[in-house]
Amino acid sequence: MKNWKETALAETASPVLAEADVVVCGGGPSGVAAAVMSARNGLKTILIEKNGFCGGGAVAGLSGTICGLFLTQDDIENKNAKQIVFGFAEEFRARLLAKGGATAPQIYGNTHVVTFDPLIWREAADDLLEESGVQCLYHTYMTEVVRDGDDITAIRVESKAGSTFLKAKAFIDTSGDAALVTKAGCEYSFGDNGAIQNPTMIFRLSDVVESDFYDYFGKNTICPPDMIEQLKTAFESREYDTPRNKVWVFPTPQKGVFLMNCTRLAGQDNRLLNVVDPADFTYAEVYGRRQAREYHRFFKDKIKGFEESQLIDMPPEVGIRQTRTISGESTLTNEQVANCDKPEDGVVRSSWPIEMHAGEKSKLHWLMEDYYEVPYGTLVPKELDNVIVAGRCLSAEHEALASARVTAQCFELGHAAAVATKQKIEKAINYRDVDTKELRKAMRAAGSAL
């Protein structure tokens, strides 16, 4: 473990940039929710984000969808979308809709999703953070923590201003990679004995003839069987570098613009990539861009309606599904998800399938007509008293995480972390001692369905 005394002494060599009640590390969906709700709860809140905008995997990774809002249903094409997640997730969706930046629910397999405009997502986040009084520090990233026993007292951050420190009573790790928890020397794991889900390079196409798209795809955004066979043949014949043959194509709020979730990124030896490794991250970026071009070429050549399409957007970074997972006070298990368990300390519902992107093809296990709830204890690291996490680095088994990591759930996990932080600071308790009945009551009062 790191020499924390030596780290604390180093604090005197750099200025303290600011002090707060809570510092939120990462501006993805969970980070925006955690920061906004903390500030609304009367806490002085600072949010740091490495990019010049919020959004994380939703925007920087161009996932482009709000997944996890709706119940999985049989006979989906004859059913209306049934929403089961509300709270901050619904507030954010409403902001997007008001700005013309989100679609109506679309069918995805046996459930529904909403797609959004990533530029409007950034603006909606900016507005919410500013309105609530959060101090945002963009282009700022954490490099080190100052640990005093089981507490983090400060973090070192780097920006164009140089190296400085932020002090706080509590910290919310919404980095997606458990960056703060890891730098504090705490236990973590990678997926299934080191095997994690593949990253992806999502892209957007313009000038698609929508009527032709719907004639071929129908109402479902998962590609039809005919396209699966075409992609398989194209790859096996080496005519196109299209290793994934079950792809997802989503209409967006912009006419003729479609969101393309097509690529499958693996190492040169077909091994799973771990994007915490900068070499793997770089390979995924470079090969992902090349593969996106190949899929676009396939669509232009083979699929009616895409003949005149243009590739107009690839994300600033490859989309990341999974990296580090913390060791928490409790763990969301594969069995709990499959059985649709609803524990007493649940903080968000999820009916999203176990969606695995590993190996040669994607796998979906649907949770039909039901949902589970994510336990609060999955957000609380075992080894720290004043740190909580939210987002995809929660304590979960490999397949369970493949369901719990999506956007709507991340919004509400951040919401839960903020409510827990208010209680932690007001009562001067550790995160593991938060009254979860009181937490659930507060989340219900803010619109969450629990």
C-alpha positions as CSV (number, residue, x, y, z in Angstrom):
1,M,0.0,0.0,0.0
2,K,1.1,3.6,-0.7
3,N,3.0,5.5,2.0
4,W,0.1,7.8,3.0
5,K,2.2,9.8,5.5
6,E,4.6,10.7,2.6
7,T,1.6,11.7,0.4
8,A,0.2,13.9,3.1
9,L,3.5,15.7,3.5
10,A,3.5,16.4,-0.2
11,E,0.3,18.3,0.2
12,T,2.3,21.3,1.5
13,A,4.2,21.6,-1.8
14,S,1.0,22.4,-3.8
15,P,-1.8,25.0,-3.0
16,V,-5.3,24.1,-1.9
17,L,-7.5,25.2,-4.8
18,A,-10.8,24.8,-2.9
19,E,-12.6,23.2,0.0
20,A,-16.1,21.7,-0.1
21,D,-18.5,19.5,1.6
22,V,-18.3,17.0,-1.2
23,V,-16.2,16.5,-4.3
24,V,-17.6,14.5,-7.2
25,C,-15.0,12.8,-9.4
26,G,-16.3,12.3,-12.9
27,G,-19.1,14.0,-14.9
28,G,-20.9,11.0,-16.5
29,P,-24.6,10.4,-15.8
30,S,-23.9,9.3,-12.2
31,G,-21.6,12.2,-11.6
32,V,-24.1,14.8,-12.9
33,A,-26.9,13.3,-10.8
34,A,-24.6,13.1,-7.7
35,A,-23.4,16.7,-8.0
36,V,-26.8,18.3,-8.8
37,M,-28.6,16.4,-6.0
38,S,-25.8,17.1,-3.5
39,A,-26.0,20.8,-4.2
40,R,-29.8,20.8,-4.0
41,N,-29.4,19.2,-0.6
42,G,-27.5,22.2,0.6
43,L,-24.0,20.8,0.3
44,K,-21.1,22.8,-1.1
45,T,-20.3,20.7,-4.1
46,I,-17.4,20.6,-6.6
47,L,-17.5,18.4,-9.7
48,I,-14.3,17.6,-11.6
49,E,-14.3,16.2,-15.1
50,K,-11.4,15.4,-17.5
51,N,-13.2,16.6,-20.6
52,G,-14.6,20.1,-21.3
53,F,-18.2,18.7,-21.0
54,C,-20.2,16.2,-19.0
55,G,-21.6,13.0,-20.3
56,G,-19.0,10.3,-19.8
57,G,-19.8,7.1,-21.7
58,A,-23.1,8.6,-22.7
59,V,-21.5,11.5,-24.6
60,A,-17.7,11.1,-24.8
61,G,-18.3,7.5,-25.6
62,L,-21.4,8.3,-27.7
63,S,-23.6,5.5,-26.3
64,G,-26.4,7.9,-27.4
65,T,-29.1,6.1,-25.6
66,I,-30.9,6.2,-22.2
67,C,-31.2,2.5,-21.5
68,G,-32.9,1.0,-18.5
69,L,-35.9,3.3,-18.0
70,F,-38.5,0.8,-19.1
71,L,-39.8,-2.6,-18.2
72,T,-39.0,-5.7,-20.3
73,Q,-42.2,-7.0,-21.8
74,D,-43.5,-10.0,-23.9
75,D,-45.1,-9.2,-27.3
76,I,-43.3,-5.9,-27.2
77,E,-44.5,-4.6,-30.6
78,N,-48.0,-4.6,-29.3
79,K,-47.2,-3.0,-25.9
80,N,-46.7,0.6,-24.9
81,A,-43.5,1.5,-23.1
82,K,-43.9,1.0,-19.3
83,Q,-41.5,3.2,-17.3
84,I,-40.1,1.9,-14.0
85,V,-37.2,4.3,-13.3
86,F,-38.0,7.9,-12.6
87,G,-36.3,10.4,-10.2
88,F,-33.3,12.3,-11.6
89,A,-33.2,10.0,-14.6
90,E,-36.7,11.2,-15.6
91,E,-35.9,14.8,-14.8
92,F,-32.9,14.6,-17.2
93,R,-34.9,12.9,-19.9
94,A,-37.6,15.7,-19.6
95,R,-34.9,18.3,-20.0
96,L,-33.7,16.6,-23.2
97,L,-37.3,16.4,-24.5
98,A,-37.9,20.0,-23.8
99,K,-34.9,21.0,-25.9
100,G,-35.8,18.7,-28.8
101,G,-32.9,16.5,-27.9
102,A,-34.5,13.1,-27.2
103,T,-36.8,10.6,-29.1
104,A,-39.9,8.9,-28.0
105,P,-39.3,5.3,-26.7
106,Q,-38.1,2.9,-29.3
107,I,-38.2,-0.9,-29.3
108,Y,-35.0,-2.6,-28.5
109,G,-35.4,-6.4,-28.4
110,N,-38.0,-6.9,-25.6
111,T,-37.8,-3.4,-24.0
112,H,-37.6,0.3,-25.0
113,V,-34.8,2.9,-25.1
114,V,-34.6,6.6,-25.8
115,T,-31.9,8.1,-28.0
116,F,-30.6,11.6,-27.6
117,D,-28.6,14.4,-29.2
118,P,-25.2,14.4,-27.5
119,L,-24.7,18.1,-27.9
120,I,-28.0,18.8,-26.2
121,W,-27.1,16.3,-23.4
122,R,-24.0,18.5,-22.7
123,E,-26.1,21.6,-22.5
124,A,-28.8,20.0,-20.3
125,A,-26.1,19.0,-17.9
126,D,-24.5,22.4,-17.9
127,D,-27.8,24.0,-17.1
128,L,-28.7,21.7,-14.3
129,L,-25.3,22.0,-12.7
130,E,-25.3,25.8,-12.9
131,E,-28.8,26.1,-11.6
132,S,-28.1,24.0,-8.6
133,G,-24.9,25.9,-7.7
134,V,-22.3,23.2,-8.4
135,Q,-18.8,24.4,-9.0
136,C,-17.6,22.6,-12.1
137,L,-14.0,22.2,-12.9
138,Y,-13.6,20.9,-16.5
139,H,-10.3,19.8,-18.0
140,T,-9.3,18.7,-14.5
141,Y,-8.4,15.2,-13.5
142,M,-7.4,13.5,-10.2
143,T,-3.8,12.1,-9.9
144,E,-3.5,11.3,-6.2
145,V,-5.3,11.0,-2.9
146,V,-4.4,12.0,0.6
147,R,-5.5,9.4,3.0
148,D,-5.7,9.6,6.8
149,G,-6.6,6.1,8.0
150,D,-10.0,5.2,6.5
151,D,-10.7,8.8,5.4
152,I,-9.7,10.6,2.2
153,T,-8.9,14.2,3.3
154,A,-7.9,15.7,-0.1
155,I,-7.2,14.8,-3.7
156,R,-4.5,16.2,-6.0
157,V,-5.8,17.4,-9.3
158,E,-4.0,18.4,-12.5
159,S,-5.2,21.2,-14.9
160,K,-3.6,23.9,-17.0
161,A,-3.1,25.7,-13.7
162,G,-0.8,22.9,-12.6
163,S,-1.0,20.7,-9.5
164,T,-3.4,21.7,-6.7
165,F,-5.5,20.1,-4.0
166,L,-9.2,19.8,-3.3
167,K,-10.3,19.2,0.3
168,A,-13.7,17.8,1.3
169,K,-15.6,16.0,4.0
170,A,-16.8,13.4,1.5
171,F,-16.0,12.2,-1.9
172,I,-18.1,10.5,-4.6
173,D,-16.2,8.4,-7.1
174,T,-18.2,8.6,-10.3
175,S,-15.1,8.0,-12.5
176,G,-16.5,4.8,-13.9
177,D,-13.1,3.2,-13.3
178,A,-13.1,3.4,-9.5
179,A,-10.1,5.8,-9.9
180,L,-10.4,7.4,-6.4
181,V,-10.9,4.1,-4.6
182,T,-8.0,2.5,-6.5
183,K,-5.6,5.4,-5.8
184,A,-6.5,5.0,-2.1
185,G,-5.1,1.5,-2.3
186,C,-8.4,-0.3,-1.9
187,E,-9.3,-3.7,-3.2
188,Y,-10.9,-4.0,-6.7
189,S,-11.4,-6.6,-9.4
190,F,-11.7,-6.9,-13.2
191,G,-14.8,-8.7,-14.4
192,D,-14.8,-12.4,-14.5
193,N,-11.3,-13.4,-13.2
194,G,-9.9,-10.6,-15.3
195,A,-12.1,-11.0,-18.3
196,I,-14.1,-7.8,-19.0
197,Q,-16.5,-6.7,-21.6
198,N,-15.3,-5.4,-24.9
199,P,-15.3,-1.6,-25.6
200,T,-17.0,-0.3,-28.7
201,M,-16.7,2.5,-31.2
202,I,-20.2,3.8,-31.8
203,F,-20.8,6.3,-34.7
204,R,-23.5,8.3,-36.4
205,L,-24.6,8.4,-40.0
206,S,-26.5,11.2,-41.7
207,D,-28.6,11.3,-45.0
208,V,-30.3,7.9,-44.3
209,V,-33.7,7.4,-46.0
210,E,-35.9,6.8,-43.0
211,S,-38.7,5.1,-44.9
212,D,-36.3,2.5,-46.3
213,F,-34.8,1.9,-42.9
214,Y,-38.2,1.2,-41.3
215,D,-39.2,-1.0,-44.3
216,Y,-36.2,-3.2,-43.7
217,F,-35.7,-3.1,-39.9
218,G,-39.4,-2.8,-38.9
219,K,-40.0,-1.4,-35.4
220,N,-37.0,-3.0,-33.7
221,T,-33.6,-1.4,-33.5
222,I,-31.9,-4.8,-33.3
223,C,-31.0,-5.8,-36.9
224,P,-33.2,-8.4,-38.7
225,P,-32.0,-12.0,-39.4
226,D,-31.2,-11.2,-43.0
227,M,-28.7,-8.6,-42.0
228,I,-27.0,-10.9,-39.5
229,E,-26.4,-13.4,-42.4
230,Q,-25.2,-10.7,-44.7
231,L,-22.7,-9.4,-42.1
232,K,-21.5,-12.9,-41.4
233,T,-20.9,-13.7,-45.0
234,A,-19.2,-10.3,-45.6
235,F,-16.8,-11.0,-42.7
236,E,-16.1,-14.6,-43.6
237,S,-15.4,-13.7,-47.2
238,R,-13.0,-11.0,-46.0
239,E,-14.9,-8.5,-48.2
240,Y,-15.5,-6.3,-45.1
241,D,-13.9,-6.2,-41.7
242,T,-17.2,-6.6,-39.8
243,P,-16.6,-9.1,-37.0
244,R,-19.9,-8.4,-35.2
245,N,-22.9,-9.6,-37.1
246,K,-25.7,-8.7,-34.7
247,V,-25.8,-4.9,-34.7
248,W,-28.1,-2.2,-33.4
249,V,-29.2,0.9,-35.4
250,F,-31.2,3.6,-33.6
251,P,-33.1,6.6,-35.1
252,T,-32.1,9.8,-33.4
253,P,-33.8,13.2,-32.8
254,Q,-32.3,14.5,-36.0
255,K,-34.0,13.6,-39.3
256,G,-32.0,11.1,-41.3
257,V,-29.4,10.7,-38.6
258,F,-28.9,7.2,-37.2
259,L,-26.8,6.0,-34.2
260,M,-24.8,2.9,-35.1
261,N,-23.8,0.4,-32.4
262,C,-21.9,-2.1,-34.6
263,T,-18.3,-2.6,-33.8
264,R,-16.7,-5.4,-31.8
265,L,-13.2,-4.5,-30.6
266,A,-10.7,-7.1,-29.5
267,G,-6.9,-7.4,-29.5
268,Q,-4.9,-8.6,-32.4
269,D,-4.9,-12.1,-30.9
270,N,-8.7,-11.8,-30.4
271,R,-8.2,-11.3,-26.7
272,L,-10.4,-9.1,-24.6
273,L,-9.1,-5.5,-24.3
274,N,-8.7,-3.9,-20.9
275,V,-8.8,-0.1,-21.6
276,V,-7.3,0.7,-18.2
277,D,-4.1,-0.3,-20.0
278,P,-3.1,2.7,-22.2
279,A,-1.8,0.4,-24.9
280,D,-5.2,-1.5,-25.1
281,F,-7.0,1.8,-24.9
282,T,-5.0,3.2,-27.8
283,Y,-5.5,0.1,-29.9
284,A,-9.2,0.2,-29.3
285,E,-9.4,3.9,-30.4
286,V,-7.4,3.3,-33.6
287,Y,-8.9,0.0,-34.7
288,G,-12.4,1.2,-33.6
289,R,-12.2,4.1,-36.0
290,R,-11.1,1.8,-38.8
291,Q,-13.8,-0.7,-38.1
292,A,-16.5,2.0,-38.0
293,R,-15.4,3.0,-41.5
294,E,-15.8,-0.6,-42.6
295,Y,-19.3,-0.9,-41.2
296,H,-20.3,2.3,-42.9
297,R,-18.9,0.9,-46.2
298,F,-21.0,-2.2,-45.7
299,F,-24.2,-0.2,-45.0
300,K,-23.6,2.0,-48.1
301,D,-23.0,-1.0,-50.3
302,K,-25.6,-3.5,-49.0
303,I,-28.5,-1.8,-47.2
304,K,-31.2,0.1,-48.9
305,G,-31.6,3.6,-47.6
306,F,-27.9,4.0,-46.6
307,E,-26.6,4.4,-50.2
308,E,-26.0,8.2,-49.8
309,S,-25.3,8.2,-46.0
310,Q,-22.3,10.1,-44.6
311,L,-20.3,9.2,-41.5
312,I,-20.6,12.4,-39.5
313,D,-19.5,11.5,-36.0
314,M,-17.3,9.2,-34.0
315,P,-16.8,9.8,-30.2
316,P,-13.9,11.5,-28.5
317,E,-13.1,8.2,-26.9
318,V,-14.1,4.6,-27.4
319,G,-17.2,3.5,-25.5
320,I,-16.2,1.6,-22.3
321,R,-18.6,-0.9,-20.8
322,Q,-16.5,-2.2,-17.9
323,T,-13.2,-1.7,-16.1
324,R,-12.6,-1.9,-12.3
325,T,-15.2,-3.1,-9.9
326,I,-14.9,-2.1,-6.2
327,S,-15.1,-4.5,-3.2
328,G,-18.2,-3.2,-1.5
329,E,-20.1,-3.7,1.7
330,S,-22.5,-5.9,-0.4
331,T,-22.2,-7.3,-3.9
332,L,-24.9,-7.5,-6.6
333,T,-24.8,-11.1,-7.6
334,N,-25.7,-12.8,-10.9
335,E,-28.4,-14.8,-9.1
336,Q,-30.0,-11.7,-7.6
337,V,-30.3,-10.2,-11.0
338,A,-31.6,-13.4,-12.6
339,N,-34.1,-13.9,-9.8
340,C,-35.2,-10.2,-9.8
341,D,-34.5,-9.7,-6.1
342,K,-35.7,-6.6,-4.4
343,P,-33.7,-6.0,-1.2
344,E,-34.8,-3.7,1.6
345,D,-31.9,-1.3,0.8
346,G,-32.5,-1.1,-3.0
347,V,-31.8,2.3,-4.5
348,V,-32.8,1.8,-8.2
349,R,-34.9,-0.6,-10.2
350,S,-33.6,-2.3,-13.3
351,S,-35.3,-4.5,-15.9
352,W,-32.4,-4.2,-18.4
353,P,-31.1,-7.5,-19.7
354,I,-27.8,-9.1,-18.8
355,E,-26.1,-7.7,-21.9
356,M,-22.8,-9.4,-22.5
357,H,-20.3,-8.0,-25.1
358,A,-17.4,-10.6,-24.7
359,G,-16.2,-13.3,-27.0
360,E,-17.3,-13.7,-30.6
361,K,-20.9,-12.5,-30.3
362,S,-23.2,-10.4,-28.0
363,K,-25.5,-12.3,-25.6
364,L,-28.7,-11.1,-24.1
365,H,-30.5,-12.6,-21.1
366,W,-33.9,-10.9,-20.7
367,L,-35.6,-10.3,-17.4
368,M,-39.2,-10.7,-18.6
369,E,-42.0,-8.7,-17.0
370,D,-40.1,-8.0,-13.8
371,Y,-37.1,-6.0,-12.3
372,Y,-34.6,-6.2,-9.6
373,E,-33.2,-3.5,-7.3
374,V,-29.6,-2.6,-6.7
375,P,-28.6,-2.7,-3.0
376,Y,-27.2,0.4,-1.4
377,G,-24.2,-1.5,0.0
378,T,-22.8,-2.1,-3.5
379,L,-21.9,1.6,-3.6
380,V,-19.9,1.6,-0.3
381,P,-16.2,0.5,-0.4
382,K,-15.2,-1.8,2.4
383,E,-12.0,0.1,3.3
384,L,-13.1,3.7,3.3
385,D,-15.4,5.7,5.6
386,N,-16.0,8.9,3.6
387,V,-16.1,7.7,0.0
388,I,-19.0,6.3,-2.0
389,V,-19.1,5.3,-5.6
390,A,-21.8,5.5,-8.3
391,G,-21.9,4.2,-11.8
392,R,-20.4,1.2,-13.5
393,C,-17.7,0.5,-10.8
394,L,-20.2,-0.6,-8.2
395,S,-19.6,-3.9,-6.4
396,A,-21.2,-6.5,-8.7
397,E,-20.5,-9.8,-10.2
398,H,-19.6,-9.9,-13.9
399,E,-23.0,-10.7,-15.4
400,A,-24.9,-8.6,-12.9
401,L,-22.8,-5.6,-13.9
402,A,-23.7,-6.2,-17.5
403,S,-27.3,-5.3,-16.5
404,A,-26.8,-2.6,-13.9
405,R,-24.3,-0.4,-15.7
406,V,-26.6,1.4,-18.1
407,T,-27.6,5.1,-18.2
408,A,-30.9,5.2,-16.3
409,Q,-29.5,3.2,-13.4
410,C,-26.3,5.3,-13.3
411,F,-28.4,8.4,-13.0
412,E,-30.2,7.0,-10.0
413,L,-27.1,5.5,-8.4
414,G,-25.6,9.0,-8.4
415,H,-28.9,10.3,-7.0
416,A,-28.6,7.7,-4.2
417,A,-25.0,8.6,-3.5
418,A,-26.0,12.3,-3.1
419,V,-28.8,11.5,-0.6
420,A,-26.5,9.3,1.4
421,T,-23.9,12.0,1.4
422,K,-26.3,14.5,3.0
423,Q,-27.1,12.0,5.7
424,K,-23.4,11.1,6.2
425,I,-22.4,14.8,6.7
426,E,-25.4,15.9,8.7
427,K,-25.2,13.0,11.1
428,A,-21.4,12.8,11.1
429,I,-21.5,9.0,10.3
430,N,-19.7,6.7,7.9
431,Y,-21.4,5.8,4.6
432,R,-21.9,2.2,5.7
433,D,-24.0,3.5,8.6
434,V,-26.5,5.4,6.5
435,D,-30.1,4.7,7.3
436,T,-31.3,3.1,4.0
437,K,-35.0,3.4,5.0
438,E,-34.5,7.2,5.4
439,L,-32.5,7.2,2.1
440,R,-35.3,5.5,0.2
441,K,-37.9,7.8,1.6
442,A,-35.8,10.9,0.5
443,M,-35.4,9.4,-3.0
444,R,-39.1,8.7,-3.3
445,A,-39.8,12.3,-2.2
446,A,-37.6,13.4,-5.1
447,G,-39.6,11.3,-7.6
448,S,-37.8,8.0,-7.6
449,A,-39.8,4.8,-7.9
450,L,-38.8,2.6,-4.9
